[in-house]
Amino acid sequence: KCKQAGIDKCESNRKEWLAYYTEKGDYRKAEECCVEPAEYEAVAAKKEEDRKAWLKYAIETADYKSAEQYAVDEAEAAEVAASKAAYPEVCRSQWRVYYLETKQYKKAKDCSVTPEEVAECEAAEAGSEEQSRTEWKAYYVETTQYERAIGMCITPEEEGEVDASFEAVRQAHVAELKKKGKYHEAKKYALSDEEVKACDEEEDANQEVCRVEWYKYHLECGKYKEAKALAVTPEEDAECDKAESEQLETNRTAWLGYYQEIGDYTSAKALCCSKEEDEECSKIFDQYRSEWLRYAMDNKDYALAKKYSVTPEELAACEALK
């Protein structure tokens, strides 16, 4: 059993090495591992398959020296010879296509051998020049280089399109300057007296809008001096005077109420503007005085009581505190 196991192991190793050398392409060592006709045939078939593959690769890569070595019969030798003879033409055609694709038209013409190929190169060159011209024209329009854009035009229609594009840019720029209030700058781009006039009218209208807005703002903030400085009509002057008068009256009545509330009789009386207000003020302060007098009498505060006593009876009562 041990002897048979050793034989089986050797056979397994032989087959593994046979497969390895065959896959690697080392056919001499692979044949040394063969013991059966079928194995020799398999190695030979693989060797032939690889030879044909290398022959094809050599022809495709124009390695004709190697291809001639791989050819083993007249048919393969003829195939190699035909490919070798056709190779210069294939290269010429490929380089010509490459030069056309990379816009190297002079070199493409040099690779041309028929009138048709020359005509194709000239047509491609003309088309490329036209494409380049239109692309540069569009670029100059986009970057507002008017003179260069016009220089790229070859028809009146194209010149009209360029003029229209630049006119749109000019108008947009003028509109932006007006929006920023830069009317002096905007008028530099005017092309006619009508445009200058329209710019002046818009500037005047805008200034009037601003004046009215500032006039109303100063009125709302109570800045009547500033508002009157912006008034331009008798109606606006009258509106300023009225608003200022109303504000002063509002302030007077507010301060009158404040002084009455804190008991500042002198300041309150100074703000009275009518008999009714004066009587109301006297009534409020007489009540206020009476309350303080009562408080002083209750607390036997002679000095405070004397301060708020005004009638003989009140003065007599005050003296009674001593």
KEVO-478626 format. One line per 4 residues: number of its first residue (from 1); their letters; for each residue x, y, z of C-alpha. Coordinates in Angstrom, 2 decimals, decimal comma, padded with zeros to 5 digits. Layout:
N
NUM = a = X/Y/Z  ...
//
This chain:
322
1 = kckq = 000,00/000,00/000,00  002,80/002,41/000,85  004,47/001,71/-002,51  001,20/002,32/-004,41
5 = agid = 000,62/005,57/-002,52  004,08/006,75/-003,54  003,35/005,89/-007,18  000,04/007,77/-007,07
9 = kces = 001,74/010,80/-005,56  004,41/010,87/-008,27  001,75/010,60/-010,98  -000,23/013,46/-009,46
13 = nrke = 002,87/015,64/-009,33  003,75/014,79/-012,95  000,31/015,88/-014,19  000,45/019,10/-012,17
17 = wlay = 003,84/019,94/-013,66  002,60/019,01/-017,14  -000,35/021,39/-016,76  001,88/024,13/-015,37
21 = ytek = 004,48/023,98/-018,17  001,79/023,76/-020,82  000,00/026,85/-019,44  003,30/028,70/-019,11
25 = gdyr = 004,28/027,86/-022,71  007,40/025,92/-021,77  006,64/023,13/-024,24  010,04/021,40/-024,01
29 = kaee = 009,60/020,72/-020,29  005,91/019,96/-020,87  006,87/017,23/-023,38  009,34/015,81/-020,84
33 = ccve = 006,37/015,34/-018,47  004,27/013,52/-021,12  003,94/009,68/-020,99  000,83/009,08/-023,07
37 = paey = 000,16/009,87/-026,79  -002,86/011,99/-025,84  -000,72/014,18/-023,61  001,81/014,71/-026,42
41 = eava = -001,03/015,64/-028,76  -002,52/018,09/-026,24  000,84/019,82/-025,75  001,36/019,99/-029,52
45 = akke = -002,14/021,48/-030,01  -001,52/024,12/-027,39  001,85/024,91/-028,93  000,21/025,34/-032,35
49 = edrk = -002,56/027,52/-030,88  -000,01/029,81/-029,28  002,02/030,00/-032,49  -001,00/031,17/-034,47
53 = awlk = -001,90/033,70/-031,78  001,61/035,13/-031,83  001,58/035,17/-035,64  -001,64/037,21/-035,60
57 = yaie = -000,28/039,58/-032,95  002,97/040,10/-034,87  001,06/040,95/-038,06  -001,26/043,38/-036,21
61 = tady = 001,67/045,16/-034,57  003,68/045,24/-037,84  006,41/043,06/-036,33  007,02/041,31/-039,62
65 = ksae = 010,37/039,84/-038,66  008,69/037,90/-035,84  005,69/037,14/-038,05  007,96/035,51/-040,67
69 = qyav = 009,42/033,30/-037,94  005,94/032,24/-036,79  004,74/031,43/-040,34  005,15/027,70/-041,10
73 = deae = 003,46/027,23/-044,48  003,10/029,06/-047,80  -000,36/030,46/-046,93  000,85/032,05/-043,72
77 = aaev = 004,00/033,32/-045,43  001,84/034,87/-048,17  -000,39/036,51/-045,52  002,66/038,03/-043,81
81 = aask = 004,06/039,25/-047,14  000,73/040,83/-048,15  000,36/042,60/-044,79  003,96/043,82/-045,00
85 = aayp = 003,38/045,21/-048,51  000,13/046,96/-047,48  001,57/048,38/-044,25  002,93/051,69/-045,70
89 = evcr = -000,50/052,49/-047,15  -002,22/051,65/-043,89  000,19/053,92/-042,01  -000,31/056,72/-044,54
93 = sqwr = -004,09/056,51/-044,20  -003,98/056,39/-040,44  -001,63/059,37/-040,18  -003,74/061,30/-042,66
97 = vyyl = -006,85/060,71/-040,54  -004,94/061,69/-037,41  -003,71/064,93/-038,98  -007,24/065,78/-040,10
101 = etkq = -008,65/065,12/-036,63  -005,95/067,28/-035,00  -006,39/070,06/-037,61  -002,86/069,67/-039,02
105 = ykka = -004,08/070,24/-042,55  -000,68/070,79/-044,21  000,56/067,43/-042,95  -002,75/065,85/-043,92
109 = kdcs = -002,28/067,15/-047,47  001,26/065,79/-047,53  -000,20/062,35/-046,71  -002,83/062,62/-049,47
113 = vtpe = -002,19/060,83/-052,79  -005,47/061,29/-054,70  -007,38/064,41/-055,80  -010,29/063,27/-053,64
117 = evae = -008,12/063,11/-050,52  -006,64/066,54/-051,25  -010,14/067,97/-051,75  -011,26/066,42/-048,47
121 = ceaa = -008,34/068,11/-046,65  -009,10/071,48/-048,23  -012,79/071,20/-047,32  -011,94/070,25/-043,73
125 = eags = -009,51/073,17/-043,48  -012,09/075,62/-044,84  -014,71/074,30/-042,42  -012,29/074,57/-039,52
129 = eeqs = -011,41/078,16/-040,41  -015,11/079,05/-040,56  -015,77/077,38/-037,23  -012,82/079,17/-035,68
133 = rtew = -014,02/082,51/-037,09  -017,55/082,10/-035,67  -016,19/080,96/-032,29  -013,89/083,99/-032,04
137 = kayy = -016,72/086,28/-033,12  -018,92/084,88/-030,36  -016,08/085,25/-027,84  -015,47/088,90/-028,77
141 = vett = -019,19/089,63/-028,50  -019,32/087,94/-025,09  -016,30/089,91/-023,83  -017,59/093,21/-025,39
145 = qyer = -014,64/093,64/-027,77  -016,65/095,41/-030,45  -013,93/096,22/-033,00  -012,60/092,66/-032,98
149 = aigm = -016,11/091,19/-033,19  -016,90/093,36/-036,23  -013,57/092,34/-037,72  -014,72/088,71/-037,66
153 = citp = -017,92/089,44/-039,62  -018,09/088,58/-043,32  -021,72/089,44/-044,09  -023,96/092,47/-043,39
157 = eeeg = -026,27/090,15/-041,47  -023,48/089,19/-039,08  -022,54/092,82/-038,57  -026,18/093,56/-037,77
161 = evda = -026,24/090,77/-035,19  -023,05/092,09/-033,57  -024,45/095,62/-033,49  -027,67/094,34/-031,92
165 = sfea = -025,73/092,41/-029,27  -023,62/095,40/-028,33  -026,66/097,67/-028,33  -028,31/095,34/-025,81
169 = vrqa = -025,16/095,45/-023,65  -025,06/099,26/-023,88  -028,70/099,63/-022,89  -028,29/097,20/-019,97
173 = hvae = -025,24/099,14/-018,76  -027,08/102,46/-019,02  -030,03/101,01/-017,10  -027,70/099,78/-014,34
177 = lkkk = -026,06/103,22/-014,06  -029,47/104,87/-013,81  -030,51/102,39/-011,17  -027,47/103,43/-009,11
181 = gkyh = -028,32/107,12/-009,63  -025,24/107,71/-011,80  -027,05/109,72/-014,47  -023,94/111,73/-015,39
185 = eakk = -022,14/108,49/-016,26  -025,21/107,11/-018,05  -025,37/110,12/-020,35  -021,83/109,34/-021,57
189 = yals = -023,25/106,23/-023,24  -026,18/108,06/-024,89  -026,14/107,94/-028,69  -028,69/110,67/-029,38
193 = deev = -030,13/113,90/-027,98  -033,35/112,04/-027,27  -031,53/109,59/-025,00  -029,80/112,44/-023,16
197 = kacd = -033,14/114,19/-022,71  -034,80/111,00/-021,46  -031,94/110,52/-019,01  -032,34/114,08/-017,70
201 = eeed = -036,10/113,62/-017,29  -035,62/110,38/-015,41  -033,00/112,01/-013,18  -035,38/114,88/-012,39
205 = anqe = -038,22/112,47/-011,66  -035,98/110,38/-009,44  -034,77/113,41/-007,53  -038,38/114,49/-006,96
209 = vcrv = -039,24/111,02/-005,65  -036,27/111,18/-003,27  -037,22/114,71/-002,14  -040,78/113,66/-001,34
213 = ewyk = -039,59/110,56/000,51  -037,16/112,56/002,66  -039,78/115,28/003,23  -042,26/112,71/004,56
217 = yhle = -039,55/110,99/006,61  -038,59/114,24/008,38  -042,26/115,01/009,06  -042,77/111,56/010,61
221 = cgky = -039,65/111,97/012,77  -040,71/115,42/013,98  -037,78/117,12/012,22  -039,84/120,06/010,98
225 = keak = -036,90/122,32/010,17  -035,45/119,69/007,82  -038,89/119,02/006,34  -039,50/122,72/005,65
229 = alav = -036,12/122,90/003,92  -037,39/120,26/001,46  -040,85/121,82/000,97  -041,32/123,37/-002,48
233 = tpee = -045,03/124,28/-002,51  -047,27/126,42/-000,29  -049,25/123,30/000,53  -046,14/121,53/001,81
237 = daec = -045,16/124,59/003,86  -048,63/124,69/005,38  -048,48/120,95/006,07  -045,18/121,40/007,91
241 = dkae = -046,56/124,27/010,00  -049,66/122,30/010,87  -047,73/119,17/011,82  -045,31/121,19/013,94
245 = seql = -048,18/123,06/015,66  -050,00/119,81/016,39  -046,83/118,25/017,77  -046,17/121,27/019,99
249 = etnr = -049,75/121,14/021,29  -049,42/117,42/021,96  -046,20/118,03/023,87  -047,74/120,96/025,86
253 = tawl = -050,75/118,96/026,99  -048,54/115,98/027,86  -046,25/118,16/030,01  -049,26/119,92/031,59
257 = gyyq = -050,66/116,56/032,66  -047,26/115,50/033,95  -046,80/118,65/036,10  -050,34/118,32/037,44
261 = eigd = -049,63/114,71/038,36  -046,42/115,47/040,27  -047,83/118,62/041,94  -045,58/121,17/040,20
265 = ytsa = -048,13/124,03/040,35  -045,86/126,74/038,92  -044,76/124,73/035,86  -048,31/123,53/035,21
269 = kalc = -049,76/127,07/035,36  -047,10/128,24/032,91  -048,38/125,75/030,34  -052,07/126,72/030,61
273 = cske = -053,35/128,41/027,47  -057,05/128,88/028,25  -059,32/129,96/031,08  -060,72/126,45/031,29
277 = edee = -057,24/124,91/031,65  -056,32/127,53/034,24  -059,45/126,84/036,30  -058,95/123,09/036,00
281 = cski = -055,35/123,45/037,10  -056,40/125,58/040,12  -059,06/123,04/041,05  -056,57/120,16/040,91
285 = fdqy = -053,95/121,96/042,95  -056,47/123,23/045,53  -057,51/119,62/046,09  -053,86/118,63/046,22
289 = rsew = -053,14/121,45/048,78  -056,12/120,45/050,91  -054,95/116,85/051,09  -051,45/117,87/052,17
293 = lrya = -052,86/120,36/054,71  -055,04/117,63/056,22  -052,04/115,32/056,34  -049,94/117,98/058,14
297 = mdnk = -052,69/118,79/060,64  -053,20/115,09/061,39  -049,48/114,69/062,02  -049,17/118,04/063,88
301 = dyal = -046,52/119,17/061,40  -046,66/122,95/061,98  -044,19/123,90/059,22  -045,89/121,79/056,55
305 = akky = -049,37/122,89/057,68  -048,40/126,56/057,51  -047,01/126,02/053,98  -050,37/124,77/052,68
309 = svtp = -052,64/127,20/054,71  -054,16/130,08/052,66  -057,38/131,14/054,46  -057,68/132,85/057,86
313 = eela = -059,44/129,80/059,21  -056,64/127,48/057,98  -053,97/129,81/059,38  -055,76/129,96/062,76
317 = acea = -056,00/126,19/062,90  -052,31/125,98/062,01  -051,38/128,37/064,87  -053,35/126,20/067,23
321 = lk = -050,81/123,45/066,59  -048,08/125,35/068,47
//
